[in-house]
Every structure is written in structure tokens, then in C-alpha cells.
Amino acid sequence: MKGIVEYMRKEEWSPYAAGILLGFVVIFSLLLTGNLPGSSAAFENLAATVGRHVAAPNNIYFVPQEVRGTTIQPIYPAGFTWQVILLIGVFFGAMGSALAAGKFIGWRRSVPDVDRQWRAIFGPERWKRWVIAFIGGVVLEFAAGIAGGCTSGLAISGGVQLAPAAFIFVAGMFISGIPTAYLIYRRRF
């Protein structure tokens, strides 16, 4: 047991061990909650909740919904769904892992290596970073809606179900990553 605890405290794990444990997470998630992991809907549900209170309370566009069989049904309580709980759990789980590994060094705005790389490509202006991060997040959420899920919801949970869309998504993710990295970094890294 001591060996397992020591291994879990390591900063880096074997991808095989991490993959096996991720498989157990998916199995336990399904057995304990009846839901598969997925996180992109959490942002949609939270945005719909805010939009409903800020814009039009009766607008159906701002009511979080899910597909059950062939019908679309509203989710209640709106905003506090399984995906939101999962998102909160991911945050605290990551913080717990960093604490257990002794790598939690406090709250900071950026990681030094990433910051150095960012400044080399885009310059020192923080507003550029915020604008690009926001636009990237919007594009990512929009694409997740079109694809039918994000990396966790479509690739992992869909892959567990052997859904063809999951394998197309994963292939597209890797194929599009190469030209995107080339476009952004222009062979500098």
C-alpha cells in the first residue's frame, strides 16, 4: 500500500497507469452516478443560468437542456448539473494532487516556462493573453457543441462506448494540432 501512495505522489505518471486509472474513473462514474464524464456542458449550463437572469427569463435559449432519447428536456436545478459538480471536483482534485505531490506553490498568474514561451511569441502585453484565451475558449466551446462533446465528453466517454464520432474527433484533434502549432509558433519552439 505504501508503494501505491508513493507512486500517486509522483509528479509524473506512466501514461499506461494514468490511462488505466482514467478507465476506472469512467467505470465508477457510471456505476455511482449513472453519468459519464464530460465538462463542456458545465460551461453551457452556467452561461445559460447567468443569461437567463441577465437577459430574458422566459427565453428557451437560456434554459439548460439535455437530450434524453429523442426528446430535449430542461435541466433543473438549472446551472447546478452533474457536469458542474464534475468541474468543481476536477478543480479540487487537481489541487489535492498538487498538494500531495508537494508541487502546490501557491496561486500565481502563469507558469514560468509557459510565460517565457508566450512572451517570445506574442510579447509581454497581458491584454493579448486575455483576449486570445477568451477567443480560444469561445471557439473551443462552440466546437464542442458542434462535435457533440469535448475531450472528456466525446473522446473519453464516447470512446468507452466505441462511438465512431469519438474516434473521428480524436483523429481530427491530432491532425489539426500540428498545423495550429505551426501557425502559432512558426517553428520557434
PEGIRA-V288257 format. One record per pair of residues at least 4 apart in sequence whose C-alpha atoms are under 7 Angstrom apart, sorted by the first residue. I is the first residue (numbers start at 0). J is the second residue. D is the distance in whole Angstrom. If there is no record, write none. Layout:
i->I j->J d->D
i->I j->J d->D
This chain:
i->0 j->4 d->6
i->1 j->5 d->6
i->2 j->6 d->6
i->3 j->7 d->6
i->4 j->8 d->6
i->5 j->9 d->7
i->8 j->99 d->6
i->8 j->100 d->4
i->9 j->100 d->6
i->10 j->100 d->6
i->12 j->16 d->7
i->12 j->17 d->6
i->13 j->17 d->6
i->14 j->18 d->6
i->15 j->19 d->6
i->16 j->20 d->6
i->17 j->21 d->6
i->18 j->22 d->6
i->19 j->23 d->6
i->20 j->24 d->6
i->21 j->25 d->6
i->22 j->26 d->6
i->23 j->27 d->6
i->24 j->28 d->6
i->25 j->29 d->6
i->25 j->35 d->6
i->25 j->36 d->7
i->26 j->30 d->6
i->27 j->31 d->6
i->28 j->32 d->6
i->28 j->33 d->7
i->28 j->34 d->6
i->28 j->35 d->6
i->29 j->33 d->4
i->29 j->34 d->5
i->29 j->35 d->6
i->35 j->156 d->6
i->36 j->151 d->6
i->36 j->152 d->6
i->36 j->156 d->6
i->37 j->82 d->6
i->37 j->149 d->7
i->37 j->151 d->5
i->37 j->152 d->4
i->38 j->82 d->5
i->38 j->86 d->6
i->38 j->149 d->7
i->38 j->151 d->7
i->38 j->152 d->6
i->39 j->43 d->7
i->39 j->140 d->7
i->39 j->143 d->7
i->39 j->148 d->7
i->39 j->149 d->6
i->40 j->44 d->6
i->40 j->82 d->6
i->41 j->45 d->6
i->41 j->82 d->5
i->41 j->83 d->5
i->42 j->46 d->6
i->43 j->47 d->6
i->44 j->48 d->6
i->44 j->63 d->5
i->44 j->77 d->7
i->44 j->78 d->5
i->45 j->49 d->6
i->45 j->78 d->5
i->46 j->50 d->6
i->47 j->51 d->6
i->47 j->61 d->4
i->47 j->62 d->6
i->47 j->63 d->6
i->48 j->52 d->7
i->48 j->61 d->7
i->48 j->77 d->6
i->48 j->78 d->5
i->49 j->53 d->6
i->50 j->54 d->5
i->50 j->61 d->6
i->51 j->55 d->5
i->51 j->56 d->5
i->51 j->61 d->5
i->51 j->62 d->7
i->52 j->56 d->6
i->62 j->73 d->6
i->63 j->73 d->6
i->63 j->74 d->6
i->63 j->77 d->6
i->64 j->71 d->6
i->64 j->72 d->5
i->64 j->73 d->4
i->64 j->74 d->5
i->65 j->71 d->6
i->65 j->72 d->6
i->65 j->73 d->7
i->65 j->74 d->7
i->66 j->70 d->6
i->66 j->71 d->4
i->66 j->72 d->6
i->67 j->71 d->6
i->79 j->83 d->6
i->80 j->84 d->6
i->81 j->85 d->6
i->82 j->86 d->6
i->83 j->87 d->6
i->84 j->88 d->6
i->85 j->89 d->6
i->86 j->90 d->6
i->87 j->91 d->6
i->88 j->92 d->6
i->89 j->93 d->6
i->90 j->94 d->6
i->91 j->95 d->6
i->92 j->96 d->6
i->93 j->97 d->6
i->94 j->98 d->6
i->95 j->99 d->6
i->96 j->100 d->6
i->97 j->101 d->6
i->97 j->102 d->5
i->97 j->103 d->5
i->98 j->102 d->6
i->98 j->103 d->5
i->109 j->114 d->6
i->110 j->114 d->6
i->111 j->115 d->6
i->112 j->116 d->6
i->113 j->117 d->6
i->114 j->118 d->6
i->115 j->119 d->6
i->116 j->120 d->7
i->117 j->121 d->6
i->118 j->122 d->4
i->118 j->123 d->5
i->120 j->184 d->7
i->125 j->129 d->6
i->126 j->130 d->6
i->127 j->131 d->6
i->128 j->132 d->6
i->129 j->133 d->6
i->130 j->134 d->6
i->131 j->135 d->6
i->132 j->136 d->6
i->133 j->137 d->6
i->134 j->138 d->6
i->135 j->139 d->6
i->136 j->140 d->6
i->137 j->141 d->6
i->138 j->142 d->6
i->139 j->143 d->6
i->140 j->144 d->6
i->141 j->145 d->6
i->142 j->146 d->6
i->143 j->147 d->6
i->143 j->148 d->5
i->143 j->149 d->5
i->144 j->148 d->6
i->147 j->153 d->7
i->148 j->152 d->5
i->148 j->153 d->5
i->149 j->153 d->5
i->149 j->154 d->7
i->150 j->154 d->5
i->150 j->155 d->7
i->151 j->155 d->5
i->151 j->156 d->6
i->152 j->156 d->5
i->152 j->157 d->7
i->153 j->157 d->5
i->153 j->165 d->5
i->154 j->158 d->5
i->154 j->165 d->5
i->154 j->166 d->7
i->154 j->168 d->7
i->154 j->169 d->6
i->155 j->159 d->6
i->156 j->160 d->7
i->157 j->161 d->6
i->157 j->162 d->5
i->157 j->165 d->5
i->158 j->162 d->6
i->158 j->165 d->5
i->158 j->166 d->7
i->163 j->167 d->6
i->164 j->168 d->6
i->165 j->169 d->6
i->166 j->170 d->6
i->167 j->171 d->6
i->168 j->172 d->6
i->169 j->173 d->6
i->170 j->174 d->6
i->171 j->175 d->6
i->172 j->176 d->6
i->173 j->177 d->7
i->175 j->179 d->6
i->176 j->180 d->6
i->177 j->181 d->6
i->178 j->182 d->6
i->179 j->183 d->6
i->180 j->184 d->6
i->181 j->185 d->5
i->181 j->186 d->6
i->184 j->188 d->6
